[in-house]
Amino acid sequence: MFVTPSGRFFKIGAKERQHQFLLNLQVAAPFHDAGKANEDFLAAVLTPGFKPQTLRHEHLSALILCLPQVRTWLAQNPLLDVDVITAAVLSHHLKASRGEVSINGKNYKWCQPQAGKLNQTVELYLQHEEVTRTLEQIAAIADLKGIPELPTVPWKSSGSMWDKVYREGIKSANDFEDDIQDDPERRSLLLAVKAALMVSDAVASGLVREGYEIADWIEEVAHSTAIAPDEIAEKIINPRIKQIEKKTKTTFTYQAFQEQVAEQGSKTLLLVACGAGKTLAAWKWAEQQIKEYEVGKIIFLYPTRGTATEGFRDYVGWAPEADAALVTGTARYELEAMAENPSDAIADKTYRSEADERLYALGFWQKRFFSATVDQFLSFMEHSYQSLCLLPALADSAVIIDEVHSFDRSMFDTLISFLKTFDIPVLCMTATLPKSRRDELIDAGLKVFPTETDRASESLKDLRDKEQRDRYLLEPVQNFTEAFDKAVAAYQQGLRVLWVVNTVDRCLAIAQRLDEELGVEVLTYHSRFRLCDRQKVHAKTVDAFTFPENDDPKPAIAVTTQVCEMSLDLDADVLISEIAPVSALVQRFGRANRHLRRSFATLHPYMPPKHHPYQKEDLEIAKTFLESLGTDLINQHQLAIALEHYARSERSAAVGSSFLDGGYFAIPGSFRDTDEFAVPCILDCDFKAVEELINDRQPYDGFKLNVPHKWVKAWLEDGNTRPTWLPKYLHVASGDSERYRTDRGFITKSPKEVSLG
């Protein structure tokens, strides 16, 4: 799948370059486990229980490749790149670093013994007949004469001939890293061989473990046919349109921009207002790509699990279950939850067999239409193993990346690097984007649509009219007290009120205050719910703010944090918001009068009591942005123009990533800006339920939530003991009723202690 048409992805599309790629991969594959010929590995295989090894086997495999006689032998064939082969072999388990790097208490520095084995000697069995057969196999593959004579000397942590070999290896690694910075073709070869060796190793071990015939599986999955020209319309677009017509009781008509985006080419940035119909436009773009390229997959990437799940429910789920995939960190749980209350698209369908689940990421290769979080497919850039195993699907796809405005700095840097390095049809989408980010995407090869000239044309009059139609009445308020009075009055008038704040603590405190004042259920939505509770709150909130087709909407009131900017399809009459960075404010405003079914929605922004979690400067700029709009009816086009002027410029993207720049080395990095403030947890009240699910090998994602680290520490300081059966990445927090409520989530402060301004 890395070869035609997917060789385009790594820019090794020419026949001679594909031949070189395959040859180097065929040599790296038999070499990758050569280091297992040692006494530690043999003991680990033959001895019951876990036996720690002095060195990882791939560290020894790469060391063998650094022997002068081995390099001279491989150099007989000018198409073999010894550094590329060595890098692929050393890094294929993502546990090789140049310097001292500890992951889960283990040191992965190349050829550095594990703790407690610093003076260890390891006997090597490089004269074993299996090693000899491996060398003979490589000689036959690469048309090499003879085989090299390998040393009989044991490996020692110091004071042996292997020290010199290692030093030469480090020198080669340093020189190679410098060379590939100035040689894009050689770097492309490196990336393709490294990725393919990792994937090949995963396929071989996974298929054998699960009893598959490798050749049959590859023939069925890796050699599947491209998507046919009419397949997207038949399986996705037409069923979705029928659903829309059934719901609206009107004949569906495409907007002009939805059809014209397909004409913009394989690298496009779509910028249209919230609620304008970007998703359907994206599927029309994908339909055009399969007419111009051989494409085996359509992959729709979202920034959050919630938006990916909604994308699956509304679009991807229309495809036959054999073709459709939801790929998130909690996909299995989400699919089971959806089955209890299925949408029209997924009714009577069953997703993913147990056999596919046991293959993990490999089980997705046969799918054709994906709704996924961006992490699942693009975090290969930071050496995520699962994402690397999905690369064959990505390399054979056209990709739509939604809500790119929401990417943190690390994610956006990675996106720019991805666009500049790999050749693949990509459509990026958002409603709002600061000029600095738009310019970076243009520099990375994307064509903006629609431009201001496009919007002024007669052909896009429908979009222009929609974006320039009065949508909001902007009425800033001075403080929380005035905002509170506006919320109470609006709800009592029968309106739907959405209040967005910048912190969870204030979200909970305001909801409590409104509860007491109104005597009704105030919906609360933020990031600190157990997933099972978050799904219910999500559904209730969306339902409360849905505009009925035939009836007047009922009054509703909800208080949320920033999660509403992407995860919720809301249509509020009144939106109250703490001032946030300009792009975030515009996204929040998009949750009001979303479907233009009223004259206008009223916006009441106000300055929060503290600037955290944002920068104070960003809030001051946003205040100036709001002042520039005046207190009058405003439209989406005005917001977009003002956003360009007032959004703060960012630094240029730092092009590069662990995968692109690793050379010989590879250890997992971080795709998103790390948030050490909150950690994944389960509540102590859920121990029994979670343990039973773990023992039954069932998903327990419904019990997970993110909790500030302080409260994890507090639980341990109370004398509690962490269960031994709990996976290491999960922490524990108190599930006491004062600390957690199913309708409020995790509570860190009493609402009365929170300053609201």
Salt bridges, closest charged atoms under 4 A:
ASP33 OD2 - HIS32 NE2 3.22
ASP33 OD2 - LYS36 NZ 3.14
ASP33 OD1 - HIS57 NE2 3.09
GLU58 OE2 - ARG56 NE 2.61
GLU58 OE1 - HIS57 ND1 3.53
ASP81 OD2 - ARG186 NE 2.64
ASP83 OD1 - ARG71 NH2 3.29
ASP83 OD2 - ARG186 NH2 3.22
ASP175 OD2 - LYS171 NZ 3.10
GLU177 OE1 - ARG98 NH2 2.32
ASP179 OD2 - ARG186 NH1 3.61
ASP201 OD1 - HIS32 NE2 3.16
ASP201 OD2 - HIS93 NE2 3.97
GLU210 OE2 - ARG209 NE 3.21
GLU210 OE1 - ARG358 NE 2.49
GLU219 OE1 - HIS223 ND1 3.29
GLU231 OE2 - LYS235 NZ 2.81
GLU231 OE2 - ARG368 NE 2.96
GLU287 OE1 - LYS284 NZ 3.16
GLU310 OE2 - ARG313 NE 3.78
GLU310 OE2 - HIS538 NE2 3.65
ASP323 OD2 - LYS235 NZ 2.60
GLU336 OE2 - ARG332 NE 3.53
GLU357 OE1 - ARG332 NH1 3.45
ASP375 OD2 - ARG672 NE 2.65
GLU403 OE1 - HIS405 ND1 3.33
ASP413 OD1 - ARG409 NH2 2.79
ASP413 OD2 - ARG651 NH2 2.75
ASP423 OD1 - LYS267 NZ 3.91
ASP439 OD2 - LYS435 NZ 2.75
GLU440 OE1 - ARG409 NH2 3.56
ASP443 OD2 - LYS420 NZ 2.95
GLU452 OE1 - HIS637 NE2 3.81
ASP465 OD2 - LYS461 NZ 2.71
GLU467 OE1 - ARG455 NE 2.62
ASP515 OD2 - ARG744 NH2 2.22
GLU521 OE2 - LYS540 NZ 2.71
ASP533 OD2 - ARG530 NE 2.81
GLU549 OE2 - ARG597 NH1 3.45
GLU565 OE2 - ARG588 NE 2.91
ASP569 OD1 - ARG594 NE 2.65
ASP571 OD1 - ARG598 NH1 2.94
ASP573 OD2 - ARG496 NE 3.41
ASP573 OD1 - ARG598 NE 2.68
GLU578 OE2 - ARG506 NE 2.68
GLU617 OE1 - ARG648 NH1 2.74
ASP618 OD1 - ARG648 NE 2.99
GLU644 OE2 - ARG438 NH1 2.63
GLU650 OE2 - ARG409 NH1 3.40
GLU650 OE1 - ARG437 NE 2.42
ASP661 OD1 - ARG187 NH1 3.96
ASP686 OD2 - ARG530 NH1 3.01
ASP701 OD1 - LYS704 NZ 2.91
ASP743 OD2 - ARG741 NH2 2.74
